Structures are given as structure tokens and as C-alpha cells.
Amino acid sequence: MAGNWKMYKTPAETKAFFDAFLQLVAEAKHCEIAICPPFVNIHAAVEASRGTRVGVGAQNLYWKNEGAFTGEVSGPMIKASGAAWVIIGHSERRQYFGETDATVLERTKAALAAGLKPIVCVGERLEEREAGRTDAVLAEQFNGGIAPLDADAFAKIVIAYEPVWAIGTGRTATPEMAADAHRVLRGLVSAKYGAVAGAAIRILYGGSVKPDNVKGLMAQPEIDGALVGGASLEAASFASIVNF
Ligand code: PGA
């Protein structure tokens, strides 16, 4: 269960979140938990979660380790800050910041080289779904951004299926729609990496996951967890998702 805070919260607000959240998930042993705040809050999140089961992640990274790349942050820097995870290829990065399947692949390789656990996002836009292209789009994103990884690298990633039309819109995919897309992705994984990898890959659903719809989504055997935006910003709300 991963929280994507997007561009929200200060370090002080991060600490306040953890003070409340950690108590609420103290008994949660059934899943891994990660919070992905903005870069400037990683330190506060790492300090606040030290010694707990809650991991911290970044929301992006650049694929060079260091250099004259103003405004960028590298995998080794994120790792040295104490984060364990990194979200890659989120649809907002694809939509607003020029992310492509090719750069998703570069970032994923760099994350793995730095010892970070990538959460690689894929998902179709509304017009693609309406044109009946969902499966084709997922295949394109998988083939371009993920499938070039070798099997050892692939075994270390998590995939997040996030239909773009469901992100931040309050319009969730039905559990069946999400499961269908997960099945397509798992089929692509099995075809490329084998049935064992297909069964083992963890696929998160993301897009307007809330305390009141998480149970139905998680009832689908295809859905292994959730990547949560808006509903991860408030401790009680994200805790009730974690404790679904
Ligand atoms: P949302 O965001 O839960 O606010 O829809 C999900 C995401 O973008 O990861």
C-alpha cells in the first residue's frame, strides 16, 4: 500500500502525518507500506518512520548519478537520504513533464542500480479506453518501459496500473475493470518472463482509491495493493485504506 503525496505537504506537515499515522497502522502486518512525499520531505519522513514498518519513497529520479543537471535528483542521492522506493512514470509526469516509455526504462534501470525499489506506473487515457485501445496501450507501455529489463531486474519491480481517467477524478475503475487490466499486464509479464514471474509480480491499482472502495478492489485476486494519491494525505484515511 503506497501513498503518493504528489506536490503536497511541508516537512512539519510530514512529521505531523507520521505522528498520527504510525499509531493507526501499528498492527498492520499484512502488507508493505510506503509513503512517497516530495523530495524535500524525504528526510523528515525517514526520521519520523525510523524503526517502523513504513517505508519512504521518492516520486521520480534522474538516471544519471550526478552532473550538471539543474533541478534533478539521482537514485544514489535518494537512497542515501534513506528512501527505499521510487515511483516512476506516473501519468502526471507523462502528461506534464515529457515522460516517455524510453525515459521510464532509463529511470527504472537507474533506480535498480541505486538499490531502490521502483513502482513503475502504466495506464491508459480516457480517449484510449473509449477507442478500445486499453490493452494495446498497456502493451506499448510494457514493451517500451519494462520488457527490456532482464529477468533479475524485472523481479525487483512493482507495477502500478493507473487508468489516467480515474486519477484525482473520483471516478474509480470498477474492481472488475481494474482486474481485467491487471490480467492483461500479468499476461504480458508471463509471455516475456515466464509464468512464475507472472504469478509473482505485484500489481497495484491506482486511481481514486478511497477508504470506501478499497475493500472491493482488494477482493480481486488480481489486485495486489493500491497506489493512493488524495486519500493518502490524511493519516486516518490512508490508515483505513492500509487496514482495509
Ligand atoms: P488519486 O491519485 O488517488 O488521487 O486518484 C492516484 C495516483 O495518482 O497515484
Boltz pocket constraint, residues with backbone or C-beta under 6 A from the ligand:
constraints:
  - pocket:
      binder: B
      contacts: [[A, 4], [A, 162], [A, 166], [A, 167], [A, 168], [A, 169], [A, 170], [A, 206], [A, 207], [A, 208], [A, 209], [A, 227], [A, 228], [A, 229], [A, 230], [A, 231]]
      max_distance: 6.0
